[in-house]
């Protein structure tokens, strides 16, 4: 029974770390990515003729994209937040349950009440 528990824990750990690697190996969990992009200035832009933009003639814009990145650590804003999901929270909960279940079955077995 204990070997199955440990095998299940190793399997959950491997899947969680694989998801972390697959989603970009970020430090914190993210559901939205903010990027700054550069685009060339269009000819009909009224600010281009006044020299508002730098010499490189590029406009910098901020773009928000919905992307999921599983992080090593959570970034929750509250108690029940979607950003609580992380490698640390999944593996911590998994191994805590395995250790508690193993400890409980070991205690029952020592007392002779294991069925």
C-alpha positions in Angstrom: 0.0 0.0 0.0 2.8 2.4 0.9 4.6 1.7 -2.3 1.5 2.6 -4.3 1.2 5.9 -2.4 4.8 6.8 -3.1 4.4 5.8 -6.7 1.3 8.0 -7.0 3.2 10.9 -5.3 6.1 10.5 -7.8 3.7 10.4 -10.7 1.9 13.6 -9.5 5.3 15.3 -9.0 6.5 14.4 -12.5 3.3 15.6 -14.1 3.4 18.9 -12.1 7.0 19.6 -13.0 6.3 18.6 -16.6 3.5 21.2 -16.7 5.8 23.8 -15.2 8.4 23.1 -17.9 5.8 23.0 -20.7 4.3 26.4 -19.7 7.5 28.3 -19.7 9.3 27.7 -16.4 8.1 30.9 -14.7 8.8 31.7 -11.1 5.2 32.9 -10.3 1.8 31.6 -11.6 0.4 33.8 -14.3 -2.9 33.8 -16.2 -2.2 37.0 -18.1 1.0 38.3 -19.7 1.8 41.9 -20.3 4.2 42.7 -23.1 5.5 45.9 -24.6 5.7 45.7 -28.4 7.2 48.0 -30.9 5.5 48.8 -34.1 6.5 51.1 -37.0 4.9 54.6 -37.1 2.3 54.9 -39.8 2.4 57.7 -42.3 -1.0 59.1 -41.2 0.0 59.5 -37.6 -0.2 63.2 -36.7 2.5 62.9 -34.1 5.1 61.5 -36.5 5.6 64.7 -38.3 6.2 66.7 -35.1 9.0 64.5 -33.9 7.1 63.2 -31.0 8.6 59.7 -31.4 12.3 59.1 -31.0 14.7 58.8 -33.9 13.9 55.1 -34.4 10.3 55.9 -35.6 8.7 53.1 -33.5 5.6 53.2 -31.4 5.7 51.3 -28.1 2.4 49.7 -27.1 1.4 47.6 -24.1 -0.5 44.4 -24.9 -2.2 42.0 -22.5 -2.5 38.4 -23.5 -4.4 35.6 -21.8 -1.8 32.9 -21.3 -1.3 30.4 -18.5 2.1 29.8 -16.9 2.3 27.4 -14.0 4.8 29.0 -11.6 7.0 27.6 -8.8 5.3 29.9 -6.3 1.7 31.1 -6.0 0.7 34.8 -6.2 -2.7 34.8 -4.5 -4.6 38.0 -3.8 -7.0 36.3 -1.4 -7.8 32.9 0.2 -9.6 31.3 -2.7 -7.7 32.8 -5.7 -6.9 31.1 -9.0 -3.3 32.2 -8.6 -2.9 29.9 -5.6 -2.2 27.1 -8.1 1.5 26.5 -8.3 4.1 23.7 -8.2 4.7 24.4 -4.5 1.0 24.2 -3.6 0.3 21.1 -5.7 3.4 19.2 -4.5 3.0 20.4 -0.9 -0.6 19.2 -0.7 0.1 15.9 -2.4 3.0 14.9 -0.2 1.3 16.1 2.9 -1.7 13.9 2.2 0.6 10.9 1.4 2.6 11.4 4.6 -0.6 11.8 6.7 -2.2 8.8 5.2 0.9 6.7 5.6 1.2 7.8 9.2 -2.4 7.0 9.9 -2.2 3.5 8.4 1.0 2.9 10.2 -0.6 3.8 13.6 -3.6 1.6 12.9 -1.3 -1.3 11.9 0.7 -0.9 15.1 -2.5 -1.2 17.2 -3.8 -4.1 15.2 -6.9 -2.4 13.9 -5.9 -2.4 10.3 -8.5 -4.3 8.2 
